[in-house]
């Protein structure tokens, strides 16, 4: 269970802070919810405490793990499906899962495809989302400015 003030990572949205834990009644069922405020985008969300793990809510990685993720980003690009629809679904599933290495893998694959063949509008948006999520977590975990990580995620 997370506590108020803790920084978390929520798939597809990035890093947020648990502002409170509140009892809410939704569809006749009362249960505790995490009230999250995201660092970028001024968005808030409520996540039921009991489903937080299953939707991918997790603690922000530490600085040592950041170095491993950055090394992973520099490694060989993935092998991906040539079928656009299947490739998009595979990458979307990785992003929704929230694992930092899956997010990094999506970035590597889409950066490679962008350099070789270009991206569709949907894949371009997905790459921007993955980069934003990754940058937010790297910045939060290390305390370093975003500019230090832009090259690593494929931004110029």
C-alpha positions in Angstrom: 0.0 0.0 0.0 1.2 3.5 -0.9 1.1 6.4 1.5 0.1 10.1 1.1 3.0 12.1 -0.4 4.6 9.1 -2.1 5.6 9.5 -5.8 4.3 6.7 -8.0 4.3 5.8 -11.7 0.9 5.1 -13.4 1.0 3.5 -16.8 0.3 5.8 -19.8 0.3 8.8 -17.5 3.7 9.0 -15.8 4.8 10.1 -12.4 2.3 11.4 -9.9 2.0 12.0 -6.2 -0.5 10.5 -3.9 -2.4 13.5 -2.6 -4.8 11.6 -0.3 -6.5 8.3 0.3 -10.3 8.8 0.4 -13.3 6.6 0.9 -15.6 7.0 -2.1 -18.8 5.3 -3.1 -19.0 4.4 -6.7 -21.8 2.3 -8.1 -23.0 1.5 -4.6 -19.7 0.2 -3.4 -17.6 2.1 -0.8 -13.9 1.6 -0.9 -10.6 3.5 -0.4 -9.1 5.3 -3.5 -5.8 6.8 -4.1 -6.2 10.4 -5.3 -3.2 11.1 -7.6 -2.0 14.4 -8.9 0.3 14.0 -11.9 3.5 16.1 -12.2 3.0 16.9 -15.9 -0.3 17.9 -17.3 -2.0 19.1 -14.2 -4.2 16.0 -14.3 -5.7 14.1 -11.3 -7.0 10.5 -11.1 -8.5 8.2 -8.6 -7.5 4.6 -8.4 -9.1 2.0 -6.1 -6.6 0.9 -3.6 -7.5 -2.8 -4.1 -6.8 -2.7 -7.9 -3.8 -0.4 -7.8 -1.3 -3.2 -8.4 -3.3 -4.9 -11.2 -3.5 -1.6 -13.2 0.2 -1.2 -12.9 0.6 1.5 -10.2 4.1 1.2 -8.8 6.8 3.1 -6.9 9.2 5.2 -9.0 12.4 3.4 -9.7 15.6 4.5 -7.8 18.6 6.1 -9.3 20.6 2.9 -9.7 17.7 1.4 -11.7 17.7 4.5 -13.9 21.3 3.8 -14.9 20.2 0.2 -15.9 17.3 1.6 -17.9 19.5 4.1 -19.7 21.9 1.3 -20.6 19.0 -0.8 -21.9 17.9 2.1 -24.1 21.3 2.1 -25.7 21.2 -1.6 -26.4 20.1 -3.3 -29.6 16.6 -2.4 -30.9 13.9 -5.0 -30.6 12.6 -7.3 -33.3 9.0 -6.2 -34.1 6.1 -7.3 -36.1 5.8 -6.0 -39.7 2.1 -5.9 -39.4 1.2 -2.3 -38.2 -1.9 -3.3 -36.3 -0.2 -6.1 -34.4 2.9 -4.0 -33.7 0.7 -1.2 -32.4 -1.3 -3.6 -30.1 2.0 -5.1 -28.8 3.4 -1.7 -28.0 0.2 -0.5 -26.4 0.1 -3.6 -24.2 3.6 -2.9 -23.0 2.8 0.7 -22.2 -0.4 -0.2 -20.3 1.5 -2.7 -18.2 3.7 0.1 -16.9 7.0 -1.9 -16.6 9.8 0.6 -17.1 11.8 -1.8 -19.3 8.7 -2.4 -21.5 8.3 1.4 -21.9 12.0 1.6 -22.8 11.5 -1.2 -25.3 8.6 0.7 -27.0 10.9 3.8 -27.2 13.7 1.7 -28.7 11.5 0.0 -31.3 9.6 3.1 -32.3 12.8 5.2 -32.5 14.3 2.5 -34.8 11.2 2.4 -37.0 11.1 6.2 -37.2 14.7 6.4 -38.4 14.2 3.6 -40.9 10.7 3.9 -42.3 8.9 6.7 -40.5 5.9 6.3 -38.1 2.2 6.5 -38.6 0.3 9.2 -36.7 -0.8 6.6 -34.1 2.7 5.3 -33.5 4.1 8.9 -33.4 1.7 9.7 -30.6 2.5 6.5 -28.8 6.3 7.3 -29.0 5.6 10.8 -27.6 3.6 9.3 -24.7 6.3 6.7 -24.0 9.0 9.4 -24.0 7.0 11.6 -21.7 6.4 8.8 -19.2 10.1 7.8 -19.3 11.5 11.3 -19.0 9.2 12.0 -16.0 10.4 9.0 -14.2 14.1 9.5 -14.9 13.8 13.1 -13.8 11.9 12.2 -10.6 14.2 9.3 -9.7 17.5 11.2 -10.2 16.6 14.8 -9.5 18.4 15.8 -12.7 17.0 18.1 -15.4 15.0 16.6 -18.3 17.6 17.9 -20.8 20.1 15.3 -19.5 17.9 12.5 -20.7 16.4 13.8 -24.0 19.1 12.2 -26.2 18.7 8.8 -24.4 15.0 8.7 -25.3 15.6 9.7 -28.9 14.7 13.4 -28.7 17.0 15.8 -30.4 
